Structure formats: structure tokens, C-alpha cells
Amino acid sequence: MRIIAGRWKGHHLKPLKGRDVRPTTDRVREAWMSALGARIGGLDVVDLFAGSGALGLEALSRGARHVVFVERARGALRVLEANIDLLHAWSEVTVVADEVFKYLRSVEQRAFDVALADPPYRQGDAARLVETFGSRPFALELWLEHPWREVLPVPPDARTRRYGDTALTTLTVEP
């Protein structure tokens, strides 16, 4: 796993290990960041279900102002912190060791410009995140990775892009 573009292009990150680990592929992460485009520069980002931090670190590499990583698993937190150390990025990040939905209840509405989320598959977290965003938007945009076949309770203006068996769905609110 590596940073694809930006100031840390080519840097390899420590991956999460384990039977249940399903990291975002480089191809999907590249498509995700390309869709976000150059406008990521200067934005405040939250990386939910952060895992190794690859999504948020990619956003920082491409110019995000600050990234908040939210992760509760101890092993993932160790890998995330090692990756932040590797890139010397501590001054640009905040790591929150907490359950995502508990954390989201504590933040103000529209606290972030962009939320990136790659929740565990088949546990209902993607649908719950859509519902949480719909009732109390915590960012101006939510970018959500989920299985292509998973039906989510998204509004009609949501946009979904397919990459093989993976989908990226974007939800937005007015600033």
C-alpha cells in the first residue's frame, strides 16, 4: 500500500493485517481522490473507520489542511500512528480513539468539509452512516465506500460510482 499522489507520492504505508481486513485498493483510492480533485486542498477532512489511515494520509498528501482519524481498534491505531510517524505528519492530524458513531454525536453539524468513510462490510455501518448524515450532517460531503450490491438509504441526489464489486457513494449538503 502506497501514497499515490501529492507530496508523499510513492511512500509505502504499513498495512493492517488480519483475516477480516479489507483495505481500500490503490485503484479505488486513486479513483476516489481523482473524483475529489484538486479541491481537496485546504479542506478539513475526517477519516472514519480509519484503519491504517491510507485515505486520510492520501488526502493530506494532496493538500488537505487537517485530517481527523477516527478508529477504535487498538491494532489499527498502532498501524495508523506508525504511518503518521513515517510521514512526520503529526502537526496536521488528530487521532481519535473512539467508536465512530459515538464520536459523531459529539461533533458539531458540518464540522468538516469532507468525510471519508470505509466502514466494515456487511455490518450495517454504511447504512447507519447514511442515516446519521441525513439527520445530522457532520460534513458538507460524505464519501462512502461500500459493496456495489449493498442497497443504502440514500437521497435521490446521491451519486454512486462503481469500481468492480466496490462502490463509492457521495452525499452532500448545502454549506
VEXBA-443523 format. One line per field, with one value per atom (N, C-alpha, C, O, CB): residue number from 1; x, y, z; atom name; residue in one letter. Coordinates in steps of 0.05 Angstrom, whole numbers, plus 5000, padded with zeros to 4 digits. Each point is the difference from the previous one (the first is absolute). Glycine has a CB too. Layout:
! residues N
i (NUM|...) $
X (X|...) $
Y (Y|...) $
Z (Z|...) $
at (CA|...) $
aa (a|...) $
This chain:
! residues 175
i (1|1|1|1|1|2|2|2|2|2|3|3|3|3|3|4|4|4|4|4|5|5|5|5|5|6|6|6|6|6|7|7|7|7|7|8|8|8|8|8|9|9|9|9|9|10|10|10|10|10|11|11|11|11|11|12|12|12|12|12|13|13|13|13|13|14|14|14|14|14|15|15|15|15|15|16|16|16|16|16|17|17|17|17|17|18|18|18|18|18|19|19|19|19|19|20|20|20|20|20|21|21|21|21|21|22|22|22|22|22|23|23|23|23|23|24|24|24|24|24|25|25|25|25|25|26|26|26|26|26|27|27|27|27|27|28|28|28|28|28|29|29|29|29|29|30|30|30|30|30|31|31|31|31|31|32|32|32|32|32|33|33|33|33|33|34|34|34|34|34|35|35|35|35|35|36|36|36|36|36|37|37|37|37|37|38|38|38|38|38|39|39|39|39|39|40|40|40|40|40|41|41|41|41|41|42|42|42|42|42|43|43|43|43|43|44|44|44|44|44|45|45|45|45|45|46|46|46|46|46|47|47|47|47|47|48|48|48|48|48|49|49|49|49|49|50|50|50|50|50|51|51|51|51|51|52|52|52|52|52|53|53|53|53|53|54|54|54|54|54|55|55|55|55|55|56|56|56|56|56|57|57|57|57|57|58|58|58|58|58|59|59|59|59|59|60|60|60|60|60|61|61|61|61|61|62|62|62|62|62|63|63|63|63|63|64|64|64|64|64|65|65|65|65|65|66|66|66|66|66|67|67|67|67|67|68|68|68|68|68|69|69|69|69|69|70|70|70|70|70|71|71|71|71|71|72|72|72|72|72|73|73|73|73|73|74|74|74|74|74|75|75|75|75|75|76|76|76|76|76|77|77|77|77|77|78|78|78|78|78|79|79|79|79|79|80|80|80|80|80|81|81|81|81|81|82|82|82|82|82|83|83|83|83|83|84|84|84|84|84|85|85|85|85|85|86|86|86|86|86|87|87|87|87|87|88|88|88|88|88|89|89|89|89|89|90|90|90|90|90|91|91|91|91|91|92|92|92|92|92|93|93|93|93|93|94|94|94|94|94|95|95|95|95|95|96|96|96|96|96|97|97|97|97|97|98|98|98|98|98|99|99|99|99|99|100|100|100|100|100|101|101|101|101|101|102|102|102|102|102|103|103|103|103|103|104|104|104|104|104|105|105|105|105|105|106|106|106|106|106|107|107|107|107|107|108|108|108|108|108|109|109|109|109|109|110|110|110|110|110|111|111|111|111|111|112|112|112|112|112|113|113|113|113|113|114|114|114|114|114|115|115|115|115|115|116|116|116|116|116|117|117|117|117|117|118|118|118|118|118|119|119|119|119|119|120|120|120|120|120|121|121|121|121|121|122|122|122|122|122|123|123|123|123|123|124|124|124|124|124|125|125|125|125|125|126|126|126|126|126|127|127|127|127|127|128|128|128|128|128|129|129|129|129|129|130|130|130|130|130|131|131|131|131|131|132|132|132|132|132|133|133|133|133|133|134|134|134|134|134|135|135|135|135|135|136|136|136|136|136|137|137|137|137|137|138|138|138|138|138|139|139|139|139|139|140|140|140|140|140|141|141|141|141|141|142|142|142|142|142|143|143|143|143|143|144|144|144|144|144|145|145|145|145|145|146|146|146|146|146|147|147|147|147|147|148|148|148|148|148|149|149|149|149|149|150|150|150|150|150|151|151|151|151|151|152|152|152|152|152|153|153|153|153|153|154|154|154|154|154|155|155|155|155|155|156|156|156|156|156|157|157|157|157|157|158|158|158|158|158|159|159|159|159|159|160|160|160|160|160|161|161|161|161|161|162|162|162|162|162|163|163|163|163|163|164|164|164|164|164|165|165|165|165|165|166|166|166|166|166|167|167|167|167|167|168|168|168|168|168|169|169|169|169|169|170|170|170|170|170|171|171|171|171|171|172|172|172|172|172|173|173|173|173|173|174|174|174|174|174|175|175|175|175|175) $
X (5017|4983|5018|5019|4944|5031|5016|4984|4976|5060|4976|4988|5002|5021|4990|4967|4999|5009|5013|4950|5030|5007|5005|4995|4977|5038|5005|5028|5018|4934|5051|5027|5013|5025|4961|4998|5012|4997|5002|4987|5007|4996|5022|5024|4955|5012|5018|5008|5011|5006|4977|5007|4982|4976|5037|5000|4985|4990|5015|5012|4949|4988|4999|4999|4973|5028|4997|4970|4982|5056|4958|4972|4989|5016|4993|4965|4988|5001|5000|4969|5034|5000|4977|4991|5059|4942|4978|4981|4998|5006|4982|4981|4977|4990|5023|4978|4977|5006|4982|4996|5048|5008|4994|5006|5030|4952|4994|5008|4982|4980|5064|5008|4989|4996|5045|4956|4992|5023|5023|4947|5024|5021|5011|4987|4992|5046|5012|4983|4997|5049|4942|4984|4975|4994|5021|4972|4976|5008|4987|4990|5045|5009|5008|4994|5022|4997|5007|4975|4998|5044|4938|4975|4986|4989|5006|5005|4987|5013|4986|5004|5037|5014|4998|4999|5032|4969|4996|4973|4997|5034|4949|4972|4999|4986|4995|5033|5001|5015|4994|5004|5023|5015|5017|5004|4961|5044|5018|4986|5013|5011|4949|4986|5005|4991|4975|5047|5007|5019|5001|4992|5022|5020|4987|4981|5046|4984|4991|4975|4991|5029|4970|4975|5006|5021|4957|5002|5001|4986|4977|5025|5011|4990|4998|5017|5004|4959|4999|5001|4985|4988|5044|5002|4988|5012|5031|4932|4985|5007|5003|4960|5038|5009|5027|5005|4947|5066|5026|5018|5015|4981|5004|5018|5029|5010|4954|5050|5029|5003|5022|4987|4969|5002|5005|5005|5010|4985|5008|4983|5011|5004|4959|4983|5007|5004|4959|5037|5006|5028|5004|4964|5051|5028|5002|5016|5002|4968|4999|4988|5011|4984|4984|4988|5020|5002|4953|5060|5021|5021|5009|4982|5018|5021|4991|5017|4998|4959|4989|4992|4988|4997|5020|4996|4978|4996|5019|4972|4981|5014|5024|4949|5012|5012|5004|5022|4956|5002|5002|4982|4979|5030|4999|4984|4997|5019|4997|4959|4993|4995|4983|4997|5036|4996|4984|5007|5037|4935|4984|5001|4993|4976|5042|5004|4999|5010|5018|4960|4999|5017|5008|4947|5051|5016|5029|5014|4955|5040|5027|5022|5018|4966|5013|5020|5001|5021|4972|4983|4999|5011|5014|4946|5035|5011|5031|5013|4946|5052|5030|5011|5020|4978|4988|5009|4996|5018|4971|4988|4995|5021|5011|4940|5055|5020|5028|5015|4959|5033|5025|5001|5021|4983|4974|4999|5002|5013|4959|5016|5003|5029|5011|4941|5060|5029|5017|5018|4974|5002|5016|5000|5021|4967|4990|4997|5005|4999|4969|5038|5005|4976|5004|5047|4925|4976|4985|4977|5020|5014|4985|4989|4979|5049|4985|4990|4975|4987|5060|4946|4978|4977|4980|5052|4970|4979|4992|5013|5006|4957|4990|4991|4985|5001|5022|4991|4980|5006|5038|4933|4979|4995|4992|4986|5029|4996|4972|4996|5054|4931|4972|4984|5008|4997|4971|4981|4988|4994|4995|5009|4993|4973|4999|5026|4954|4974|4999|4987|4992|5036|5002|5014|4992|5009|5021|5015|4982|5000|5043|4942|4984|4978|4992|5017|4982|4980|5013|4986|4990|5050|5014|5009|5008|5007|4984|5009|4977|4977|5061|4969|4979|4992|5015|5004|4957|4992|5019|5010|4941|5054|5018|5027|5012|4948|5050|5026|5023|5022|4959|5015|5020|4991|4976|5041|5003|4993|4993|4981|5050|4986|4997|5003|5018|4999|4966|5002|5005|4986|4983|5052|5007|4994|5008|5028|4950|4992|5002|4989|4981|5044|5002|4993|5018|5018|4938|4992|5003|5001|4968|5032|5001|4975|4978|5048|4978|4978|4981|5009|5021|4945|4980|4995|4993|5020|4990|4994|4979|4993|5054|4944|4979|5011|4984|4986|5056|5011|4997|4996|5037|4968|4997|4972|4997|5036|4947|4972|4996|4987|4997|5027|4998|5014|4990|5008|5024|5014|4984|4999|5045|4943|4983|4977|4994|5018|4976|4978|5009|4987|4991|5046|5011|5005|4994|5027|4991|5006|4974|5000|5042|4938|4974|4986|4987|5009|5007|4986|5016|4990|4986|5051|5017|5027|5019|4958|5024|5024|5025|5000|4971|5049|5025|5021|5021|4968|5005|5018|4983|4976|5061|4976|4986|4997|4981|5036|5002|4999|5008|5018|4993|4975|5007|5006|4984|4987|5053|5010|5002|5016|5009|4959|4996|5006|4989|4977|5053|5005|4983|4996|5052|4941|4982|4999|5008|4965|5017|4997|4980|4979|5032|4994|4983|4971|4982|5058|4956|4973|4985|4977|5040|4997|4986|4981|5008|5032|4936|4980|5000|4996|4975|5034|5002|4976|4990|5060|4942|4977|5009|4999|4979|5032|5011|4978|4981|5064|4959|4981|5004|5020|4980|4980|5001|5024|5009|4942|5060|5022|5028|5020|4952|5028|5026|5011|4986|4999|5042|5013|5016|5015|4987|4995|5015|5016|4990|4974|5061|5018|5008|5004|5014|4984|5006|5028|5009|4943|5063|5026|5001|5008|5014|4971|4998|4978|4977|5072|4958|4981|4997|4985|5026|5004|5000|4986|5000|5043|4943|4987|5008|5006|4955|5040|5005|4975|4993|5058|4937|4975|5007|5012|4957|5022|5005|4973|4982|5060|4956|4977|5010|5022|4955|5007|5008|4977|4976|5055|4977|4980|5009|5023|4967|4992|5007|5017|4995|4962|5063|5017|4985|5012|5026) $
Y (4977|5023|5025|5002|4973|5043|5024|5025|4999|4973|5051|5026|5003|4997|5024|4986|5000|5027|5000|4967|5055|5026|5021|4995|4994|5033|5022|5000|4988|5011|5015|5004|4974|4999|5047|4934|4975|4978|4976|5038|4993|4980|4979|5006|5029|4940|4977|4989|4979|5040|4996|4990|4976|5000|5047|4932|4976|5002|5010|4963|5019|5000|4972|4981|5060|4958|4974|4991|5016|4994|4966|4991|4987|4992|5000|5007|4985|4970|4994|5044|4945|4972|4987|5009|4991|4978|4985|4989|5009|5019|4951|4986|5018|4997|4961|5059|5017|5027|5016|4961|5028|5026|5001|4981|5022|5020|5004|5029|5017|4949|5039|5027|5010|4984|5008|5034|5012|4996|5006|5029|4954|4995|5026|5021|4936|5042|5024|5011|5024|4959|4999|5008|5016|5021|4939|5030|5014|5026|5020|4936|5044|5024|5021|5024|4949|5019|5019|5012|5024|4949|5010|5010|5019|5020|4937|5036|5016|5028|5020|4938|5043|5025|5016|5024|4955|5007|5014|5013|5022|4946|5018|5011|5025|5019|4935|5045|5024|5022|5024|4946|5023|5019|5019|4995|5002|5024|5019|5016|5013|4991|4995|5015|4990|5013|4998|4966|4990|5019|5000|4952|5063|5019|5019|5014|4982|5005|5019|4991|5016|5018|4943|4991|4985|4989|5008|5004|4984|4974|5000|5042|4936|4973|4983|5002|5002|4979|4979|4973|4996|5034|4952|4973|4981|4994|5017|4980|4983|4970|4993|5042|4949|4973|5000|4986|4996|5033|5008|4977|5001|5041|4937|4978|5009|5012|4965|5017|5008|5030|5010|4945|5059|5029|5006|5024|4982|4974|5005|5021|5017|4936|5048|5020|5028|5018|4948|5038|5026|5010|5023|4967|4991|5008|5007|5018|4952|5016|5007|5028|5016|4935|5055|5027|5021|5022|4958|5015|5019|5003|5022|4965|4991|5001|5018|5013|4941|5047|5015|5028|5015|4943|5050|5028|5006|5023|4986|4971|5005|5015|4996|4962|5060|5016|4984|5002|5038|4944|4985|4975|5002|5040|4936|4976|4989|4998|4991|5005|4987|4970|4994|5049|4939|4972|4989|5005|4991|4988|4988|4970|4989|5051|4947|4971|4990|5013|4989|4975|4990|4975|4995|5024|4966|4975|5006|5015|4962|5011|5006|4993|5016|4975|4986|4993|5019|5008|4945|5056|5019|5027|5014|4963|5031|5025|4999|5020|4987|4971|4997|5004|5014|4955|5018|5003|5028|5012|4940|5060|5028|5019|5016|4973|5008|5017|4996|5019|4981|4975|4995|5013|5010|4946|5044|5013|5031|5012|4949|5050|5029|5006|5020|4983|4981|5003|4999|5017|4963|5000|4996|5025|5006|4945|5063|5024|5026|5022|4953|5023|5024|5019|5024|4971|4995|5015|5008|5010|4967|5019|5005|5029|5003|4962|5054|5028|5005|5021|4993|4967|5004|4981|5000|5016|4969|4979|5000|5011|4962|5016|4993|4971|4993|5056|4935|4973|4997|5007|4976|5007|4996|4970|4986|5058|4946|4971|4997|5000|4993|5003|4998|4986|4996|5046|4950|4988|5022|5022|4940|5034|5021|5013|5025|4950|5010|5013|5015|5021|4943|5027|5015|5026|5021|4936|5042|5024|5020|5024|4949|5017|5018|5014|5023|4947|5018|5013|5024|5018|4938|5044|5021|5024|5021|4944|5033|5021|5018|4991|4980|5054|5018|4992|4987|5050|4972|4996|5015|5021|4974|4992|5011|5008|5020|4997|4967|5005|4996|5011|4974|5000|4994|5007|5001|4962|5042|5005|4973|4998|5042|4940|4974|4978|5001|5018|4961|4976|4977|4996|5022|4966|4976|4977|5000|5023|4957|4977|4974|4997|5033|4951|4973|4981|4987|5026|4985|4983|4970|4993|5043|4948|4971|4992|5010|4982|4990|4990|4982|4987|5017|4995|4982|5002|4980|4990|5053|5004|5022|5006|4978|5027|5021|5028|5019|4945|5039|5026|5020|5024|4953|5014|5019|5012|5024|4949|5010|5010|5019|5020|4938|5034|5016|5027|5021|4937|5042|5025|5019|5024|4951|5013|5016|5012|5024|4947|5014|5010|5022|5020|4935|5041|5020|5026|5022|4942|5034|5023|5014|5025|4953|5007|5012|5015|5020|4944|5026|5013|5022|5019|4939|5040|5019|5001|4987|5006|5021|4999|5011|5023|4983|4978|5006|5011|5008|4957|5036|5011|5011|4994|4973|5048|5010|4978|4999|5047|4935|4977|4975|5000|5029|4949|4974|4982|4997|5008|4984|4982|4972|4996|5041|4944|4975|4977|4997|5024|4961|4976|4978|4997|5017|4969|4978|4980|5006|5024|4946|4980|5010|5012|4951|5032|5009|4991|5015|4984|4977|4989|5009|4994|4967|5053|5009|5023|5020|4965|5012|5021|5018|4991|4978|5056|5020|5019|5005|4992|5014|5019|5028|5019|4954|5030|5026|5018|4989|4988|5049|5018|4999|4990|5040|4980|4999|5014|4993|5004|5023|5016|4987|5011|5030|4936|4987|4989|4993|4994|5013|4990|4975|5001|5046|4932|4975|4993|5001|4983|5010|4991|4971|4993|5054|4936|4972|4994|5009|4979|4996|4991|4970|4992|5054|4938|4971|4994|5008|4987|4991|4994|5022|4997|4955|5069|5023|5023|5005|4980|5030|5025|5022|4996|4978|5050|5025|5017|5007|4991|5008|5016|5027|5001|4958|5062|5027|5013|5001|5004|5006|5015|5028|5003|4955|5062|5027|5016|4992|5007|5022|5019|5028|5004|4965|5049|5028|5012|4995|5010|5011|5013|5019|5012|4983) $
Z (5000|5000|5000|5015|5010|4957|4998|4996|4993|4987|5024|4994|4970|4988|5058|4941|4971|4988|4979|5024|5009|4988|5022|5024|4936|5032|5019|5011|4989|5022|5011|5011|5010|5002|5011|4995|5009|4980|5007|5039|4929|4978|5001|5002|4969|5028|5000|5028|5001|4957|5063|5027|5006|4996|5019|4995|5007|5029|5018|4950|5036|5027|5011|4986|5002|5039|5013|4997|5005|5028|4958|4996|5026|5018|4933|5051|5021|4993|4976|5036|5008|4994|5014|5021|4974|4994|5013|4980|4977|5062|4969|4983|4991|4978|5045|4995|4994|4988|4996|5041|4957|4990|4970|4985|5050|4956|4973|4993|4999|5002|4994|4994|4973|4982|5046|4970|4974|4981|5006|5017|4954|4980|4990|5000|4987|5003|4988|4978|4997|5014|4973|4977|5009|4989|4986|5046|5010|5013|4997|5009|5010|5013|4980|5003|5036|4939|4978|4988|4996|4995|5003|4989|5019|4992|4981|5052|5021|5001|5000|5027|4974|5002|4974|5001|5033|4944|4974|4998|4990|4989|5031|5000|5018|4994|4998|5031|5017|4987|5003|5037|4945|4985|5016|5024|4943|5021|5012|5022|5016|4941|5044|5021|5028|5019|4947|5037|5027|5014|5025|4959|5001|5011|5020|4993|4965|5066|5020|5016|5017|4955|5023|5013|5026|5004|4952|5062|5025|4994|4991|5039|4976|4992|5025|5019|4935|5047|5020|4986|4981|5051|4978|4989|5021|5020|4953|5021|5018|4995|4977|5026|5018|4997|4987|4980|5016|5015|4987|4994|4980|5043|4993|4994|5000|5019|4955|5004|4998|4995|5001|4981|5011|4995|4971|4993|5053|4936|4972|4987|4985|5013|5006|4987|5010|4983|5012|5031|5010|4994|4995|5041|4965|4993|4970|4993|5044|4946|4972|4996|4985|5003|5027|4999|5009|4988|5020|5014|5009|4979|4995|5053|4940|4980|4977|4987|5026|4981|4978|5008|4984|4996|5045|5008|5020|5006|4950|5056|5021|5022|5005|4984|5025|5021|5026|5012|4968|5027|5025|4997|4987|5041|4984|4999|5029|5015|4938|5053|5025|4993|4984|5038|4991|4996|5023|5023|4951|5020|5021|4997|4979|5023|5018|5000|5029|5018|4939|5047|5028|5004|5023|4980|4977|5003|5007|4986|4982|5054|5010|4979|4996|5050|4941|4980|4977|4990|5022|4979|4978|5009|4984|4998|5043|5010|5000|4994|5034|4979|5000|4971|4996|5044|4941|4972|4990|4987|5004|5015|4993|5011|4985|5014|5026|5012|4988|4997|5045|4951|4987|4973|4992|5032|4961|4974|5003|4983|4999|5038|5004|5007|4991|5025|5001|5007|4975|4995|5050|4938|4975|4983|4988|5013|4998|4983|5015|4989|4983|5054|5017|4998|4995|4999|5009|4995|5025|4997|4959|5067|5025|5002|5013|5008|4968|5003|4983|5003|5006|4973|4982|5005|4985|4982|5055|5005|5029|5018|4946|5040|5027|4999|4981|5029|5009|5001|5023|5023|4958|5013|5020|5003|4981|5007|5036|5005|5012|5024|4984|4974|5009|4979|4977|5050|4981|4982|4983|5010|5022|4942|4981|5007|5000|4965|5040|5005|5026|5002|4971|5047|5025|4995|5009|5017|4958|4994|4984|5006|4993|4982|4983|5016|4994|4967|5061|5017|5015|5008|4997|4997|5015|4983|5011|5020|4943|4983|4990|4999|4986|5010|4990|4971|4986|5043|4964|4972|4982|5006|5008|4963|4980|5011|4992|4984|5042|5013|4980|5003|5040|4935|4981|4972|4994|5035|4954|4972|4986|4986|5013|5006|4988|5020|5017|4940|5042|5016|4981|4980|5056|4970|4985|5018|5023|4949|5017|5017|4985|4978|5048|4986|4989|5023|5011|4954|5042|5022|4994|4976|5039|5005|4995|4984|5005|5038|4939|4983|5016|5019|4940|5033|5010|5030|5012|4951|5049|5028|5004|5023|4988|4967|5003|5005|5002|5014|4986|5006|4977|5006|5023|4946|4978|5000|4997|4976|5030|5001|5024|4999|4978|5046|5024|4996|5010|5018|4958|4995|4982|5005|5000|4975|4982|5016|4997|4964|5056|5017|5019|5004|4993|5015|5018|4985|5010|5018|4948|4984|4992|5000|4983|5010|4992|5022|4995|4973|5057|5022|5013|5011|4997|4991|5012|4986|5008|5037|4932|4984|5015|5010|4949|5042|5014|4982|5008|5025|4941|4979|4977|4998|5015|4970|4976|4980|4984|5024|4992|4982|5014|5017|4944|5034|5010|4976|4982|5059|4959|4979|5013|5018|4956|5017|5014|4981|4979|5050|4980|4985|5011|5025|4966|4991|5009|4977|4977|5053|4976|4978|4979|5007|5026|4942|4978|5004|4995|4975|5039|5003|5025|5002|4972|5044|5024|4994|4988|5040|4980|4996|5024|5023|4948|5024|5022|4998|4979|5022|5022|5001|4992|5016|5020|4939|4991|4988|4988|5004|5009|4987|4970|4990|5050|4945|4971|4987|4978|5023|5013|4989|5006|4993|5011|5010|5005|4974|4982|5065|4952|4976|5007|5019|4962|5004|5004|4976|4977|5055|4973|4979|5006|5023|4969|4987|5004|4990|4979|5016|5022|4993|5006|5022|4988|4971|5005|5020|4996|4994|5032|5021|5021|5019|4973|5004|5020|4988|4976|5043|4998|4992|5019|5023|4959|5006|5016|4996|4978|5016|5029|4999|5013|5022|4979|4987|5010|5007|4984|4989|5051|5009|5008|5010|5007|4976|5006|5014|4998|4962|5054|5012|4991|4993|5047|4962|4993|5022|5024|4949|5020|5020|5018|5018|4951) $
at (N|CA|C|O|CB|N|CA|C|O|CB|N|CA|C|O|CB|N|CA|C|O|CB|N|CA|C|O|CB|N|CA|C|O|CB|N|CA|C|O|CB|N|CA|C|O|CB|N|CA|C|O|CB|N|CA|C|O|CB|N|CA|C|O|CB|N|CA|C|O|CB|N|CA|C|O|CB|N|CA|C|O|CB|N|CA|C|O|CB|N|CA|C|O|CB|N|CA|C|O|CB|N|CA|C|O|CB|N|CA|C|O|CB|N|CA|C|O|CB|N|CA|C|O|CB|N|CA|C|O|CB|N|CA|C|O|CB|N|CA|C|O|CB|N|CA|C|O|CB|N|CA|C|O|CB|N|CA|C|O|CB|N|CA|C|O|CB|N|CA|C|O|CB|N|CA|C|O|CB|N|CA|C|O|CB|N|CA|C|O|CB|N|CA|C|O|CB|N|CA|C|O|CB|N|CA|C|O|CB|N|CA|C|O|CB|N|CA|C|O|CB|N|CA|C|O|CB|N|CA|C|O|CB|N|CA|C|O|CB|N|CA|C|O|CB|N|CA|C|O|CB|N|CA|C|O|CB|N|CA|C|O|CB|N|CA|C|O|CB|N|CA|C|O|CB|N|CA|C|O|CB|N|CA|C|O|CB|N|CA|C|O|CB|N|CA|C|O|CB|N|CA|C|O|CB|N|CA|C|O|CB|N|CA|C|O|CB|N|CA|C|O|CB|N|CA|C|O|CB|N|CA|C|O|CB|N|CA|C|O|CB|N|CA|C|O|CB|N|CA|C|O|CB|N|CA|C|O|CB|N|CA|C|O|CB|N|CA|C|O|CB|N|CA|C|O|CB|N|CA|C|O|CB|N|CA|C|O|CB|N|CA|C|O|CB|N|CA|C|O|CB|N|CA|C|O|CB|N|CA|C|O|CB|N|CA|C|O|CB|N|CA|C|O|CB|N|CA|C|O|CB|N|CA|C|O|CB|N|CA|C|O|CB|N|CA|C|O|CB|N|CA|C|O|CB|N|CA|C|O|CB|N|CA|C|O|CB|N|CA|C|O|CB|N|CA|C|O|CB|N|CA|C|O|CB|N|CA|C|O|CB|N|CA|C|O|CB|N|CA|C|O|CB|N|CA|C|O|CB|N|CA|C|O|CB|N|CA|C|O|CB|N|CA|C|O|CB|N|CA|C|O|CB|N|CA|C|O|CB|N|CA|C|O|CB|N|CA|C|O|CB|N|CA|C|O|CB|N|CA|C|O|CB|N|CA|C|O|CB|N|CA|C|O|CB|N|CA|C|O|CB|N|CA|C|O|CB|N|CA|C|O|CB|N|CA|C|O|CB|N|CA|C|O|CB|N|CA|C|O|CB|N|CA|C|O|CB|N|CA|C|O|CB|N|CA|C|O|CB|N|CA|C|O|CB|N|CA|C|O|CB|N|CA|C|O|CB|N|CA|C|O|CB|N|CA|C|O|CB|N|CA|C|O|CB|N|CA|C|O|CB|N|CA|C|O|CB|N|CA|C|O|CB|N|CA|C|O|CB|N|CA|C|O|CB|N|CA|C|O|CB|N|CA|C|O|CB|N|CA|C|O|CB|N|CA|C|O|CB|N|CA|C|O|CB|N|CA|C|O|CB|N|CA|C|O|CB|N|CA|C|O|CB|N|CA|C|O|CB|N|CA|C|O|CB|N|CA|C|O|CB|N|CA|C|O|CB|N|CA|C|O|CB|N|CA|C|O|CB|N|CA|C|O|CB|N|CA|C|O|CB|N|CA|C|O|CB|N|CA|C|O|CB|N|CA|C|O|CB|N|CA|C|O|CB|N|CA|C|O|CB|N|CA|C|O|CB|N|CA|C|O|CB|N|CA|C|O|CB|N|CA|C|O|CB|N|CA|C|O|CB|N|CA|C|O|CB|N|CA|C|O|CB|N|CA|C|O|CB|N|CA|C|O|CB|N|CA|C|O|CB|N|CA|C|O|CB|N|CA|C|O|CB|N|CA|C|O|CB|N|CA|C|O|CB|N|CA|C|O|CB|N|CA|C|O|CB|N|CA|C|O|CB|N|CA|C|O|CB|N|CA|C|O|CB|N|CA|C|O|CB|N|CA|C|O|CB|N|CA|C|O|CB|N|CA|C|O|CB|N|CA|C|O|CB|N|CA|C|O|CB|N|CA|C|O|CB|N|CA|C|O|CB|N|CA|C|O|CB|N|CA|C|O|CB|N|CA|C|O|CB|N|CA|C|O|CB|N|CA|C|O|CB|N|CA|C|O|CB|N|CA|C|O|CB|N|CA|C|O|CB|N|CA|C|O|CB|N|CA|C|O|CB|N|CA|C|O|CB) $
aa (m|m|m|m|m|r|r|r|r|r|i|i|i|i|i|i|i|i|i|i|a|a|a|a|a|g|g|g|g|g|r|r|r|r|r|w|w|w|w|w|k|k|k|k|k|g|g|g|g|g|h|h|h|h|h|h|h|h|h|h|l|l|l|l|l|k|k|k|k|k|p|p|p|p|p|l|l|l|l|l|k|k|k|k|k|g|g|g|g|g|r|r|r|r|r|d|d|d|d|d|v|v|v|v|v|r|r|r|r|r|p|p|p|p|p|t|t|t|t|t|t|t|t|t|t|d|d|d|d|d|r|r|r|r|r|v|v|v|v|v|r|r|r|r|r|e|e|e|e|e|a|a|a|a|a|w|w|w|w|w|m|m|m|m|m|s|s|s|s|s|a|a|a|a|a|l|l|l|l|l|g|g|g|g|g|a|a|a|a|a|r|r|r|r|r|i|i|i|i|i|g|g|g|g|g|g|g|g|g|g|l|l|l|l|l|d|d|d|d|d|v|v|v|v|v|v|v|v|v|v|d|d|d|d|d|l|l|l|l|l|f|f|f|f|f|a|a|a|a|a|g|g|g|g|g|s|s|s|s|s|g|g|g|g|g|a|a|a|a|a|l|l|l|l|l|g|g|g|g|g|l|l|l|l|l|e|e|e|e|e|a|a|a|a|a|l|l|l|l|l|s|s|s|s|s|r|r|r|r|r|g|g|g|g|g|a|a|a|a|a|r|r|r|r|r|h|h|h|h|h|v|v|v|v|v|v|v|v|v|v|f|f|f|f|f|v|v|v|v|v|e|e|e|e|e|r|r|r|r|r|a|a|a|a|a|r|r|r|r|r|g|g|g|g|g|a|a|a|a|a|l|l|l|l|l|r|r|r|r|r|v|v|v|v|v|l|l|l|l|l|e|e|e|e|e|a|a|a|a|a|n|n|n|n|n|i|i|i|i|i|d|d|d|d|d|l|l|l|l|l|l|l|l|l|l|h|h|h|h|h|a|a|a|a|a|w|w|w|w|w|s|s|s|s|s|e|e|e|e|e|v|v|v|v|v|t|t|t|t|t|v|v|v|v|v|v|v|v|v|v|a|a|a|a|a|d|d|d|d|d|e|e|e|e|e|v|v|v|v|v|f|f|f|f|f|k|k|k|k|k|y|y|y|y|y|l|l|l|l|l|r|r|r|r|r|s|s|s|s|s|v|v|v|v|v|e|e|e|e|e|q|q|q|q|q|r|r|r|r|r|a|a|a|a|a|f|f|f|f|f|d|d|d|d|d|v|v|v|v|v|a|a|a|a|a|l|l|l|l|l|a|a|a|a|a|d|d|d|d|d|p|p|p|p|p|p|p|p|p|p|y|y|y|y|y|r|r|r|r|r|q|q|q|q|q|g|g|g|g|g|d|d|d|d|d|a|a|a|a|a|a|a|a|a|a|r|r|r|r|r|l|l|l|l|l|v|v|v|v|v|e|e|e|e|e|t|t|t|t|t|f|f|f|f|f|g|g|g|g|g|s|s|s|s|s|r|r|r|r|r|p|p|p|p|p|f|f|f|f|f|a|a|a|a|a|l|l|l|l|l|e|e|e|e|e|l|l|l|l|l|w|w|w|w|w|l|l|l|l|l|e|e|e|e|e|h|h|h|h|h|p|p|p|p|p|w|w|w|w|w|r|r|r|r|r|e|e|e|e|e|v|v|v|v|v|l|l|l|l|l|p|p|p|p|p|v|v|v|v|v|p|p|p|p|p|p|p|p|p|p|d|d|d|d|d|a|a|a|a|a|r|r|r|r|r|t|t|t|t|t|r|r|r|r|r|r|r|r|r|r|y|y|y|y|y|g|g|g|g|g|d|d|d|d|d|t|t|t|t|t|a|a|a|a|a|l|l|l|l|l|t|t|t|t|t|t|t|t|t|t|l|l|l|l|l|t|t|t|t|t|v|v|v|v|v|e|e|e|e|e|p|p|p|p|p) $
